[in-house]
Amino acid sequence: MKKLKIGIVGFGNWGKKIYQTLKSFSNCEIVAICDKENLKLNEKIIITDDYHDLIKRRLDGVIIATPNETHYEIANKFLLSNINLFVEKPLATSYKEALFLINLAQKKNLNLFTGHILLYHPLTWQFKKYLKKFKDNLRLKIIRTNNFLTHKDSKKILYDFAPHDISLILFLLEKDFDNFKKKLEINKGLINFDFLIEERIQISGEWGENPLGKERIVMVELDGKKIVFDDNLTILKFMENKKERFVQKIDRKLPLYWELKFFLNSLINKKIREFIPTEKVMKIIDELEKLL
């Protein structure tokens, strides 16, 4: 079988993880990597500091893992050159830019995939099964924080953290919520949020910097029962009457593996169908940005 030829733009912390994970797939070959740093890899891979060099190659797909504010410009260039893309979230830093890229990909019949990794997380699917037991008056709590951020800009925080949870909420609830009550409070690098959907689903939480430490928690609670999805520990646990039991724990590498497998399969099948359309995620984030 012919191997898929893949390029990577951006070789920071996440780009390195993508590189290591891609190496586990026998059906793809990493042809080129672009990064500003002078990379030294003991493999026959083209290294460049100019992403235009990847456009010249006959690649089946390119993965963009660069800073958020560069996504639109780089993605636009590759789409105009008829190259399928995997773009780390967010697709862009505005709804207008994201919609332009989505429409361009559709016009050119190209795959444009956004890295909403929680949608490919095995514990997310397990969490969703348990969630069906909580039919009415849901109270969902989300905490996604780092103990230190290099910036305190509210818009950057929103686009760094919110795509994970907006895509997750859309997936868990299986419904759109364009018209919902929303409130944001900004305090020194931390965004506190409260949503009310259909007058019965309450979602609250925080995104940004918390000196107490890095947390990745999604929790639902009702009538003394609680389900906690801890992405830091990659653990799902169920709590009732103050008793706790672990439901499942997985290898931390699995979500990225499944996400990349989904993208590679989309290249083979010539068609991609995201679990949650990126356009919906970006539209909601655009509404939240107006509250900043």
Secondary structure, DSSP 8 states (H G I E B T S, - for coil): ---EEEEEE--SHHHHHHHHHHTT-TTEEEEEEE-SS----SSS-EEES-THHHHTS--SEEEE-S-GGGHHHHHHHHHHTT-EEEEES-S-SSHHHHHHHHHHHHHTT--EEEE-GGGG-HHHHHHHHHHTT--SS-EEEEEEEES--S---HHHHHHHHHHHHHHHHHHHHTS--SS-EEEEEE-SSEEEEEEEETTTEEEEEEEEE-TT--EEEEEEEETTEEEEEETTTTEEEEEETTEEEEEEE--TTHHHHHHHHHHHHHHHHT----SS-HHHHHHHHHHHHTT-
